[in-house]
Amino acid sequence: MIEARPHTPIAMVLAAGFGKRMRPLTDHCPKPLLQVAGKPLIEHTLKRLMCAGVKRVVINLSHLGEQIRERLGDGSRWQLDIQYSREETPLETGGGILRALPLLGEEPFLVINGDIWCDFDVTAWVARPLPPNCPGRLLLVPNPAHNPKGDFGINNGLLSVNATSRLTIAGISWLRPEVLRTYPRARACFGLAEVFAHNTNLLQAEAYSGYWCDVGTPQRLYNLQQHLQQIDTHL
């Protein structure tokens, strides 16, 4: 399990959800293709991955997924090789990654939710090997209004359920494939959060206080648009 040498990082972008809280916007458009700052949300993610040195991306598809495939194609516009993992019905975050493991290989890979905006730079993550026997690392952010109690805490740099202060899963992680492959409750459809809970005190965890947005509702999409206009990102 030790990374003997740096490898070309691979990323999985989770894009198969229904986006029910975004309706009616997602009745005819998958959530990752909703426009922000002049282009689809997922295209901003791909640009960040390209800048971090990622060369290959796997995207899972389900609800209106062919629109995503048609829009992104093979990824050559971002100097990326994009492959797709099709789900007849959304398998949630854990099930989707498990289905896609044959495309992701044997080395650690990035996982990014397709419906978040975060200015965290993953470049240092993909350049820093995981310690031996560490199943991965994940990013936590301050609790937003829609998740006031948080998800996990951090204790001595490791994910904890007993820490006094709790934070929210950011939807960005760097995982070994074994963390999914050996999860004892793995099934067709399950969430990644329960895999994290199973690996507390083993997973590395980092807190990030920069800008982060779970673009889960029309209001949050509007808030993100306003934020980007204010900081004039020129994206």
Buried (B, 14 or more C-beta within 10 A) or exposed (E): EEBEEEBEBBBBBBBBBBBEBBEEBBEEBBBBBBEBBEEBBBBBBBBBBBEBEBBBBBBBBBBBBEBBBEBBEEBEEBEBBBBBBEBEEBBBBBBBBBBBBEBBBEEBBBBBBBBBBBEBEBBEBBEEBBEEEBBBBBBBBBBBEEBEEBBBBBBEEBBBEEBEEBBBBBBBBBBBBBBBEEBEEBEEBBBBBBBBBBBBEBBBBBEBEEBBBBBBBBEBBEEBBEBBEEEEEEE
